[in-house]
Amino acid sequence: MDSSPPVPRPTDPRRPTWPPRPASSGARPAPRPRGRPVGRLVRAALALVAGLGAPAGLATLAGCAAEEVSGLGPVADIVIEPSAPVVALDQTVRLTATPRDAGGQPLGDRAVVWTSADPALAEVGADGVVTPRAVGRVQIAASAEGKSAVVEVQVTPGSVAQIGLSPSPLSLVQGSTARITASLRDAAGNDVSSRPVSWSTSAAAVATVDGSGVVTGVAPGTATVTAQAEGRTASVTVTVTPAPTPGPATRLQVVSGNAQSAKAGTELPQPLVVRATDAGGRGVPNVLVAWTPSDGGSARPAAVTLTDAQGQASVRWKLGNAEKTQTMRASAVGLASVTFTAVATKR
């Protein structure tokens, strides 16, 4: 029989090299007994022998046998927890690796080696603590006695480090609105603008702001609008100037309420609204508007109304009893009139 050592097979270059295999001494591990562990029974027998005054040599020999019988097998697999870790760029996460034998028993005394597939994305220490370096996904491997396990760690952007607001500063005419946009970034400059932002104003009597950053100029003056996200804040100075005084009314136009329908002799569901404007399109207040219905209808609360600060006037229209298309004419002195129509249906 040929006693020469076997020739090792050549390594297949196509075989993946991740995860890395730990260095081996070349010696094949000695087989260990399988089956139900009996170490506790042997230890109990040793205690009994020692109590009966057995010779020290016998007790020592039995102790060695107990140690051999109670030993667990080699590493069969490794379990890493958590199995799908997610960690923010400005935090760390600890992974734990549990080597197990073929029977699934934990082998807590076995040395585990940690490696990262891309240290530029995340590093891992000997204690399994992963320290992110950039946003992305990276594989982390744990190896012991020739066995390996791999988990993919997802690195997400860190917490908000800075807030940019635009426009800044902001100037508004009384009664107008504008939106302030918040740009959020983490310490590494990653865009995290999808994070929630809360808004507040220092003077609601001057300028208000809603949950979307829309600012409304209420009265002349100065207010500070502040955005807050994850403990970081940024502010914009808002200056509200008086609205220009409108010139004389040059036009009367329909705002809403046209082309409705209702049963004859009943009131339409929506009011009729008109607006008087000057040559620059600004609403003109205190313009008298006369409402003239056809077919016996009526305008409520009155047939003549006055435009408000925005230049608008409105009435409710009760249709006449004729089952047909009816009209309501709105007119103001010196301006072209406008006409609303409504269909009066069968009662």
Contacts in CASP RR format, 6 or more apart in sequence:
PFRMAT RR
TARGET T0000
AUTHOR 0000-0000-0000
METHOD contacts of the structure
MODEL  1
MDSSPPVPRPTDPRRPTWPPRPASSGARPAPRPRGRPVGRLVRAALALVA
GLGAPAGLATLAGCAAEEVSGLGPVADIVIEPSAPVVALDQTVRLTATPR
DAGGQPLGDRAVVWTSADPALAEVGADGVVTPRAVGRVQIAASAEGKSAV
VEVQVTPGSVAQIGLSPSPLSLVQGSTARITASLRDAAGNDVSSRPVSWS
TSAAAVATVDGSGVVTGVAPGTATVTAQAEGRTASVTVTVTPAPTPGPAT
RLQVVSGNAQSAKAGTELPQPLVVRATDAGGRGVPNVLVAWTPSDGGSAR
PAAVTLTDAQGQASVRWKLGNAEKTQTMRASAVGLASVTFTAVATKR
18 117 0 8 1.000
18 139 0 8 1.000
18 141 0 8 1.000
18 150 0 8 1.000
19 115 0 8 1.000
19 117 0 8 1.000
19 139 0 8 1.000
19 141 0 8 1.000
19 143 0 8 1.000
19 148 0 8 1.000
19 149 0 8 1.000
19 150 0 8 1.000
20 115 0 8 1.000
20 141 0 8 1.000
20 143 0 8 1.000
20 148 0 8 1.000
21 143 0 8 1.000
21 146 0 8 1.000
21 148 0 8 1.000
22 113 0 8 1.000
22 143 0 8 1.000
22 144 0 8 1.000
22 145 0 8 1.000
22 146 0 8 1.000
24 146 0 8 1.000
29 74 0 8 1.000
29 145 0 8 1.000
32 71 0 8 1.000
32 72 0 8 1.000
32 73 0 8 1.000
32 74 0 8 1.000
33 68 0 8 1.000
33 69 0 8 1.000
33 71 0 8 1.000
34 73 0 8 1.000
34 102 0 8 1.000
37 69 0 8 1.000
37 70 0 8 1.000
37 71 0 8 1.000
37 72 0 8 1.000
38 69 0 8 1.000
38 70 0 8 1.000
39 66 0 8 1.000
39 69 0 8 1.000
39 70 0 8 1.000
39 71 0 8 1.000
40 70 0 8 1.000
42 62 0 8 1.000
42 63 0 8 1.000
42 65 0 8 1.000
42 66 0 8 1.000
42 69 0 8 1.000
42 70 0 8 1.000
43 66 0 8 1.000
43 70 0 8 1.000
45 62 0 8 1.000
46 59 0 8 1.000
46 62 0 8 1.000
46 63 0 8 1.000
46 66 0 8 1.000
49 58 0 8 1.000
49 59 0 8 1.000
49 62 0 8 1.000
50 59 0 8 1.000
72 101 0 8 1.000
72 105 0 8 1.000
72 107 0 8 1.000
73 101 0 8 1.000
73 102 0 8 1.000
73 107 0 8 1.000
74 101 0 8 1.000
74 145 0 8 1.000
75 99 0 8 1.000
75 100 0 8 1.000
75 101 0 8 1.000
75 107 0 8 1.000
75 110 0 8 1.000
75 144 0 8 1.000
75 145 0 8 1.000
75 146 0 8 1.000
75 147 0 8 1.000
76 100 0 8 1.000
76 101 0 8 1.000
76 102 0 8 1.000
76 103 0 8 1.000
76 104 0 8 1.000
76 147 0 8 1.000
77 99 0 8 1.000
77 100 0 8 1.000
77 104 0 8 1.000
77 147 0 8 1.000
77 149 0 8 1.000
78 97 0 8 1.000
78 98 0 8 1.000
78 99 0 8 1.000
78 100 0 8 1.000
78 112 0 8 1.000
78 142 0 8 1.000
78 143 0 8 1.000
78 144 0 8 1.000
78 147 0 8 1.000
78 148 0 8 1.000
78 149 0 8 1.000
79 97 0 8 1.000
79 98 0 8 1.000
79 100 0 8 1.000
79 149 0 8 1.000
80 95 0 8 1.000
80 96 0 8 1.000
80 97 0 8 1.000
80 98 0 8 1.000
80 140 0 8 1.000
80 142 0 8 1.000
80 149 0 8 1.000
80 150 0 8 1.000
80 151 0 8 1.000
81 95 0 8 1.000
81 96 0 8 1.000
81 98 0 8 1.000
82 93 0 8 1.000
82 95 0 8 1.000
82 151 0 8 1.000
83 151 0 8 1.000
84 151 0 8 1.000
84 152 0 8 1.000
84 154 0 8 1.000
85 93 0 8 1.000
85 95 0 8 1.000
85 130 0 8 1.000
85 151 0 8 1.000
85 153 0 8 1.000
85 154 0 8 1.000
86 93 0 8 1.000
86 153 0 8 1.000
86 154 0 8 1.000
86 156 0 8 1.000
87 93 0 8 1.000
87 122 0 8 1.000
87 130 0 8 1.000
87 132 0 8 1.000
87 153 0 8 1.000
87 154 0 8 1.000
87 155 0 8 1.000
87 156 0 8 1.000
88 132 0 8 1.000
88 155 0 8 1.000
88 156 0 8 1.000
88 157 0 8 1.000
88 158 0 8 1.000
88 159 0 8 1.000
89 132 0 8 1.000
89 134 0 8 1.000
89 135 0 8 1.000
89 155 0 8 1.000
89 156 0 8 1.000
89 157 0 8 1.000
89 158 0 8 1.000
89 186 0 8 1.000
89 187 0 8 1.000
89 188 0 8 1.000
89 190 0 8 1.000
90 132 0 8 1.000
90 158 0 8 1.000
90 159 0 8 1.000
90 186 0 8 1.000
90 187 0 8 1.000
91 132 0 8 1.000
91 158 0 8 1.000
92 129 0 8 1.000
92 130 0 8 1.000
92 131 0 8 1.000
92 132 0 8 1.000
93 129 0 8 1.000
93 130 0 8 1.000
93 153 0 8 1.000
94 127 0 8 1.000
94 128 0 8 1.000
94 129 0 8 1.000
94 130 0 8 1.000
95 114 0 8 1.000
95 124 0 8 1.000
95 128 0 8 1.000
95 129 0 8 1.000
95 130 0 8 1.000
95 140 0 8 1.000
95 142 0 8 1.000
95 151 0 8 1.000
96 128 0 8 1.000
97 112 0 8 1.000
97 114 0 8 1.000
97 128 0 8 1.000
97 142 0 8 1.000
97 144 0 8 1.000
97 149 0 8 1.000
98 106 0 8 1.000
98 107 0 8 1.000
98 108 0 8 1.000
99 106 0 8 1.000
99 107 0 8 1.000
99 108 0 8 1.000
99 110 0 8 1.000
99 112 0 8 1.000
99 144 0 8 1.000
99 145 0 8 1.000
99 147 0 8 1.000
100 106 0 8 1.000
100 107 0 8 1.000
101 107 0 8 1.000
107 144 0 8 1.000
110 144 0 8 1.000
110 145 0 8 1.000
111 144 0 8 1.000
112 142 0 8 1.000
112 143 0 8 1.000
112 144 0 8 1.000
113 126 0 8 1.000
113 142 0 8 1.000
113 143 0 8 1.000
113 144 0 8 1.000
114 124 0 8 1.000
114 125 0 8 1.000
114 126 0 8 1.000
114 128 0 8 1.000
114 140 0 8 1.000
114 141 0 8 1.000
114 142 0 8 1.000
115 124 0 8 1.000
115 140 0 8 1.000
115 141 0 8 1.000
115 143 0 8 1.000
116 122 0 8 1.000
116 123 0 8 1.000
116 124 0 8 1.000
116 130 0 8 1.000
116 138 0 8 1.000
116 139 0 8 1.000
116 140 0 8 1.000
116 141 0 8 1.000
117 138 0 8 1.000
117 139 0 8 1.000
117 140 0 8 1.000
117 141 0 8 1.000
118 138 0 8 1.000
118 139 0 8 1.000
119 133 0 8 1.000
120 133 0 8 1.000
120 134 0 8 1.000
121 132 0 8 1.000
121 133 0 8 1.000
121 134 0 8 1.000
121 136 0 8 1.000
121 137 0 8 1.000
121 138 0 8 1.000
121 155 0 8 1.000
122 130 0 8 1.000
122 131 0 8 1.000
122 132 0 8 1.000
122 133 0 8 1.000
122 138 0 8 1.000
122 140 0 8 1.000
122 153 0 8 1.000
122 155 0 8 1.000
123 130 0 8 1.000
123 131 0 8 1.000
123 133 0 8 1.000
124 130 0 8 1.000
124 131 0 8 1.000
124 140 0 8 1.000
125 131 0 8 1.000
128 142 0 8 1.000
130 140 0 8 1.000
130 153 0 8 1.000
132 153 0 8 1.000
132 155 0 8 1.000
133 155 0 8 1.000
134 155 0 8 1.000
134 188 0 8 1.000
135 155 0 8 1.000
135 156 0 8 1.000
135 157 0 8 1.000
135 188 0 8 1.000
135 190 0 8 1.000
136 154 0 8 1.000
136 155 0 8 1.000
137 152 0 8 1.000
137 153 0 8 1.000
137 154 0 8 1.000
137 155 0 8 1.000
138 152 0 8 1.000
138 153 0 8 1.000
138 155 0 8 1.000
139 150 0 8 1.000
139 151 0 8 1.000
139 152 0 8 1.000
139 153 0 8 1.000
140 150 0 8 1.000
140 151 0 8 1.000
140 152 0 8 1.000
140 153 0 8 1.000
141 148 0 8 1.000
141 149 0 8 1.000
141 150 0 8 1.000
142 148 0 8 1.000
142 149 0 8 1.000
142 150 0 8 1.000
157 186 0 8 1.000
157 188 0 8 1.000
157 190 0 8 1.000
157 191 0 8 1.000
157 192 0 8 1.000
158 186 0 8 1.000
158 187 0 8 1.000
158 188 0 8 1.000
158 190 0 8 1.000
158 192 0 8 1.000
159 186 0 8 1.000
159 230 0 8 1.000
160 184 0 8 1.000
160 185 0 8 1.000
160 186 0 8 1.000
160 192 0 8 1.000
160 195 0 8 1.000
160 229 0 8 1.000
160 230 0 8 1.000
160 231 0 8 1.000
160 232 0 8 1.000
161 185 0 8 1.000
161 186 0 8 1.000
161 187 0 8 1.000
161 189 0 8 1.000
161 232 0 8 1.000
162 184 0 8 1.000
162 185 0 8 1.000
162 232 0 8 1.000
162 234 0 8 1.000
163 182 0 8 1.000
163 183 0 8 1.000
163 184 0 8 1.000
163 197 0 8 1.000
163 227 0 8 1.000
163 229 0 8 1.000
163 232 0 8 1.000
163 233 0 8 1.000
163 234 0 8 1.000
164 182 0 8 1.000
164 183 0 8 1.000
164 184 0 8 1.000
164 234 0 8 1.000
165 180 0 8 1.000
165 181 0 8 1.000
165 182 0 8 1.000
165 183 0 8 1.000
165 227 0 8 1.000
165 234 0 8 1.000
165 235 0 8 1.000
165 236 0 8 1.000
166 180 0 8 1.000
166 181 0 8 1.000
166 183 0 8 1.000
167 178 0 8 1.000
167 180 0 8 1.000
167 236 0 8 1.000
168 180 0 8 1.000
168 236 0 8 1.000
168 237 0 8 1.000
169 236 0 8 1.000
169 237 0 8 1.000
169 238 0 8 1.000
169 239 0 8 1.000
170 178 0 8 1.000
170 180 0 8 1.000
170 215 0 8 1.000
170 225 0 8 1.000
170 236 0 8 1.000
170 237 0 8 1.000
170 238 0 8 1.000
170 239 0 8 1.000
171 238 0 8 1.000
171 239 0 8 1.000
171 240 0 8 1.000
171 241 0 8 1.000
172 178 0 8 1.000
172 207 0 8 1.000
172 215 0 8 1.000
172 216 0 8 1.000
172 217 0 8 1.000
172 238 0 8 1.000
172 239 0 8 1.000
172 240 0 8 1.000
172 241 0 8 1.000
173 217 0 8 1.000
173 240 0 8 1.000
173 241 0 8 1.000
173 242 0 8 1.000
173 243 0 8 1.000
173 244 0 8 1.000
174 217 0 8 1.000
174 218 0 8 1.000
174 219 0 8 1.000
174 220 0 8 1.000
174 240 0 8 1.000
174 241 0 8 1.000
174 242 0 8 1.000
174 243 0 8 1.000
175 216 0 8 1.000
175 217 0 8 1.000
175 218 0 8 1.000
175 243 0 8 1.000
176 216 0 8 1.000
176 217 0 8 1.000
176 243 0 8 1.000
177 214 0 8 1.000
177 215 0 8 1.000
177 216 0 8 1.000
177 217 0 8 1.000
178 214 0 8 1.000
178 215 0 8 1.000
179 212 0 8 1.000
179 213 0 8 1.000
179 214 0 8 1.000
179 215 0 8 1.000
180 199 0 8 1.000
180 209 0 8 1.000
180 213 0 8 1.000
180 214 0 8 1.000
180 215 0 8 1.000
180 225 0 8 1.000
180 227 0 8 1.000
180 236 0 8 1.000
182 193 0 8 1.000
182 197 0 8 1.000
182 213 0 8 1.000
182 227 0 8 1.000
182 229 0 8 1.000
182 234 0 8 1.000
183 191 0 8 1.000
183 193 0 8 1.000
184 191 0 8 1.000
184 192 0 8 1.000
184 193 0 8 1.000
184 195 0 8 1.000
184 197 0 8 1.000
184 229 0 8 1.000
185 191 0 8 1.000
185 192 0 8 1.000
185 193 0 8 1.000
186 192 0 8 1.000
195 229 0 8 1.000
195 230 0 8 1.000
196 229 0 8 1.000
197 213 0 8 1.000
197 227 0 8 1.000
197 228 0 8 1.000
197 229 0 8 1.000
198 211 0 8 1.000
198 227 0 8 1.000
198 228 0 8 1.000
198 229 0 8 1.000
199 209 0 8 1.000
199 210 0 8 1.000
199 211 0 8 1.000
199 212 0 8 1.000
199 213 0 8 1.000
199 225 0 8 1.000
199 226 0 8 1.000
199 227 0 8 1.000
199 228 0 8 1.000
200 209 0 8 1.000
200 225 0 8 1.000
200 226 0 8 1.000
200 228 0 8 1.000
201 207 0 8 1.000
201 208 0 8 1.000
201 209 0 8 1.000
201 215 0 8 1.000
201 223 0 8 1.000
201 224 0 8 1.000
201 225 0 8 1.000
201 226 0 8 1.000
201 238 0 8 1.000
202 223 0 8 1.000
202 224 0 8 1.000
202 225 0 8 1.000
202 226 0 8 1.000
203 221 0 8 1.000
203 222 0 8 1.000
203 223 0 8 1.000
203 224 0 8 1.000
204 218 0 8 1.000
204 223 0 8 1.000
205 218 0 8 1.000
205 219 0 8 1.000
206 217 0 8 1.000
206 218 0 8 1.000
206 219 0 8 1.000
206 220 0 8 1.000
206 221 0 8 1.000
206 222 0 8 1.000
206 223 0 8 1.000
206 238 0 8 1.000
206 240 0 8 1.000
207 215 0 8 1.000
207 216 0 8 1.000
207 217 0 8 1.000
207 218 0 8 1.000
207 223 0 8 1.000
207 225 0 8 1.000
207 238 0 8 1.000
207 240 0 8 1.000
208 215 0 8 1.000
208 216 0 8 1.000
208 217 0 8 1.000
208 218 0 8 1.000
209 215 0 8 1.000
209 216 0 8 1.000
209 225 0 8 1.000
213 225 0 8 1.000
213 227 0 8 1.000
215 225 0 8 1.000
215 238 0 8 1.000
217 238 0 8 1.000
217 240 0 8 1.000
218 240 0 8 1.000
219 240 0 8 1.000
220 240 0 8 1.000
220 241 0 8 1.000
220 242 0 8 1.000
221 239 0 8 1.000
221 240 0 8 1.000
222 237 0 8 1.000
222 238 0 8 1.000
222 239 0 8 1.000
222 240 0 8 1.000
223 237 0 8 1.000
223 238 0 8 1.000
223 240 0 8 1.000
224 235 0 8 1.000
224 236 0 8 1.000
224 237 0 8 1.000
224 238 0 8 1.000
225 235 0 8 1.000
225 236 0 8 1.000
225 238 0 8 1.000
226 233 0 8 1.000
226 234 0 8 1.000
226 235 0 8 1.000
226 236 0 8 1.000
227 233 0 8 1.000
227 234 0 8 1.000
227 235 0 8 1.000
243 282 0 8 1.000
244 282 0 8 1.000
246 277 0 8 1.000
246 278 0 8 1.000
246 280 0 8 1.000
246 281 0 8 1.000
246 282 0 8 1.000
246 283 0 8 1.000
246 284 0 8 1.000
246 285 0 8 1.000
247 278 0 8 1.000
247 279 0 8 1.000
247 282 0 8 1.000
247 284 0 8 1.000
248 278 0 8 1.000
248 284 0 8 1.000
249 276 0 8 1.000
249 277 0 8 1.000
249 278 0 8 1.000
249 283 0 8 1.000
249 284 0 8 1.000
249 287 0 8 1.000
249 332 0 8 1.000
249 335 0 8 1.000
250 277 0 8 1.000
250 278 0 8 1.000
250 279 0 8 1.000
250 335 0 8 1.000
251 276 0 8 1.000
251 277 0 8 1.000
251 281 0 8 1.000
251 335 0 8 1.000
251 336 0 8 1.000
252 274 0 8 1.000
252 275 0 8 1.000
252 276 0 8 1.000
252 287 0 8 1.000
252 289 0 8 1.000
252 330 0 8 1.000
252 331 0 8 1.000
252 332 0 8 1.000
252 335 0 8 1.000
252 336 0 8 1.000
252 337 0 8 1.000
252 338 0 8 1.000
253 274 0 8 1.000
253 275 0 8 1.000
253 277 0 8 1.000
253 338 0 8 1.000
254 273 0 8 1.000
254 274 0 8 1.000
254 330 0 8 1.000
254 338 0 8 1.000
254 340 0 8 1.000
255 273 0 8 1.000
255 274 0 8 1.000
255 275 0 8 1.000
255 312 0 8 1.000
256 270 0 8 1.000
256 271 0 8 1.000
256 272 0 8 1.000
256 273 0 8 1.000
257 268 0 8 1.000
257 270 0 8 1.000
257 271 0 8 1.000
257 272 0 8 1.000
257 273 0 8 1.000
257 340 0 8 1.000
258 272 0 8 1.000
258 340 0 8 1.000
258 341 0 8 1.000
259 340 0 8 1.000
259 341 0 8 1.000
259 342 0 8 1.000
260 268 0 8 1.000
260 269 0 8 1.000
260 270 0 8 1.000
260 342 0 8 1.000
260 343 0 8 1.000
261 268 0 8 1.000
261 342 0 8 1.000
261 343 0 8 1.000
261 344 0 8 1.000
261 345 0 8 1.000
262 268 0 8 1.000
262 269 0 8 1.000
262 319 0 8 1.000
262 342 0 8 1.000
262 344 0 8 1.000
262 345 0 8 1.000
263 319 0 8 1.000
263 344 0 8 1.000
263 345 0 8 1.000
263 346 0 8 1.000
263 347 0 8 1.000
264 319 0 8 1.000
264 320 0 8 1.000
264 321 0 8 1.000
264 322 0 8 1.000
264 323 0 8 1.000
264 344 0 8 1.000
264 345 0 8 1.000
264 346 0 8 1.000
264 347 0 8 1.000
265 297 0 8 1.000
265 318 0 8 1.000
265 319 0 8 1.000
265 320 0 8 1.000
265 321 0 8 1.000
265 344 0 8 1.000
265 347 0 8 1.000
266 318 0 8 1.000
266 319 0 8 1.000
266 347 0 8 1.000
267 300 0 8 1.000
267 316 0 8 1.000
267 317 0 8 1.000
267 318 0 8 1.000
267 319 0 8 1.000
268 316 0 8 1.000
268 317 0 8 1.000
268 318 0 8 1.000
268 319 0 8 1.000
268 342 0 8 1.000
271 314 0 8 1.000
271 315 0 8 1.000
271 316 0 8 1.000
271 317 0 8 1.000
272 291 0 8 1.000
272 299 0 8 1.000
272 314 0 8 1.000
272 315 0 8 1.000
272 316 0 8 1.000
272 317 0 8 1.000
272 328 0 8 1.000
272 330 0 8 1.000
272 340 0 8 1.000
273 312 0 8 1.000
273 313 0 8 1.000
273 314 0 8 1.000
274 289 0 8 1.000
274 312 0 8 1.000
274 313 0 8 1.000
274 314 0 8 1.000
274 330 0 8 1.000
274 338 0 8 1.000
275 283 0 8 1.000
275 307 0 8 1.000
275 310 0 8 1.000
275 311 0 8 1.000
275 312 0 8 1.000
275 313 0 8 1.000
276 283 0 8 1.000
276 284 0 8 1.000
276 287 0 8 1.000
276 289 0 8 1.000
276 307 0 8 1.000
276 311 0 8 1.000
276 313 0 8 1.000
276 332 0 8 1.000
276 335 0 8 1.000
277 283 0 8 1.000
277 284 0 8 1.000
277 311 0 8 1.000
278 284 0 8 1.000
283 307 0 8 1.000
283 310 0 8 1.000
283 311 0 8 1.000
283 312 0 8 1.000
284 307 0 8 1.000
284 311 0 8 1.000
285 306 0 8 1.000
285 307 0 8 1.000
285 308 0 8 1.000
285 309 0 8 1.000
285 310 0 8 1.000
285 311 0 8 1.000
286 306 0 8 1.000
286 307 0 8 1.000
287 306 0 8 1.000
287 307 0 8 1.000
287 311 0 8 1.000
287 313 0 8 1.000
287 332 0 8 1.000
287 335 0 8 1.000
288 304 0 8 1.000
288 305 0 8 1.000
288 306 0 8 1.000
288 332 0 8 1.000
288 333 0 8 1.000
289 304 0 8 1.000
289 305 0 8 1.000
289 306 0 8 1.000
289 307 0 8 1.000
289 313 0 8 1.000
289 330 0 8 1.000
289 331 0 8 1.000
289 332 0 8 1.000
290 303 0 8 1.000
290 304 0 8 1.000
290 330 0 8 1.000
290 331 0 8 1.000
290 332 0 8 1.000
291 299 0 8 1.000
291 303 0 8 1.000
291 304 0 8 1.000
291 305 0 8 1.000
291 315 0 8 1.000
291 328 0 8 1.000
291 329 0 8 1.000
291 330 0 8 1.000
292 303 0 8 1.000
292 328 0 8 1.000
292 329 0 8 1.000
292 330 0 8 1.000
292 331 0 8 1.000
293 299 0 8 1.000
293 317 0 8 1.000
293 320 0 8 1.000
293 326 0 8 1.000
293 327 0 8 1.000
293 328 0 8 1.000
293 329 0 8 1.000
294 326 0 8 1.000
294 327 0 8 1.000
294 328 0 8 1.000
295 319 0 8 1.000
295 320 0 8 1.000
295 321 0 8 1.000
295 322 0 8 1.000
295 324 0 8 1.000
295 326 0 8 1.000
295 344 0 8 1.000
296 320 0 8 1.000
296 321 0 8 1.000
296 322 0 8 1.000
297 317 0 8 1.000
297 318 0 8 1.000
297 319 0 8 1.000
297 320 0 8 1.000
297 326 0 8 1.000
298 317 0 8 1.000
298 318 0 8 1.000
298 320 0 8 1.000
299 315 0 8 1.000
299 316 0 8 1.000
299 317 0 8 1.000
299 318 0 8 1.000
299 328 0 8 1.000
300 315 0 8 1.000
300 316 0 8 1.000
300 317 0 8 1.000
300 318 0 8 1.000
301 315 0 8 1.000
301 316 0 8 1.000
302 315 0 8 1.000
305 313 0 8 1.000
305 314 0 8 1.000
305 315 0 8 1.000
306 313 0 8 1.000
307 313 0 8 1.000
313 330 0 8 1.000
317 328 0 8 1.000
317 340 0 8 1.000
317 342 0 8 1.000
319 326 0 8 1.000
319 342 0 8 1.000
319 344 0 8 1.000
320 326 0 8 1.000
320 344 0 8 1.000
321 344 0 8 1.000
322 344 0 8 1.000
323 344 0 8 1.000
323 345 0 8 1.000
323 346 0 8 1.000
323 347 0 8 1.000
324 343 0 8 1.000
324 344 0 8 1.000
325 341 0 8 1.000
325 342 0 8 1.000
325 343 0 8 1.000
325 344 0 8 1.000
326 341 0 8 1.000
326 342 0 8 1.000
326 343 0 8 1.000
326 344 0 8 1.000
327 339 0 8 1.000
327 340 0 8 1.000
327 341 0 8 1.000
327 342 0 8 1.000
328 339 0 8 1.000
328 340 0 8 1.000
328 341 0 8 1.000
328 342 0 8 1.000
329 337 0 8 1.000
329 338 0 8 1.000
329 339 0 8 1.000
329 340 0 8 1.000
330 337 0 8 1.000
330 338 0 8 1.000
330 339 0 8 1.000
330 340 0 8 1.000
331 337 0 8 1.000
331 338 0 8 1.000
END
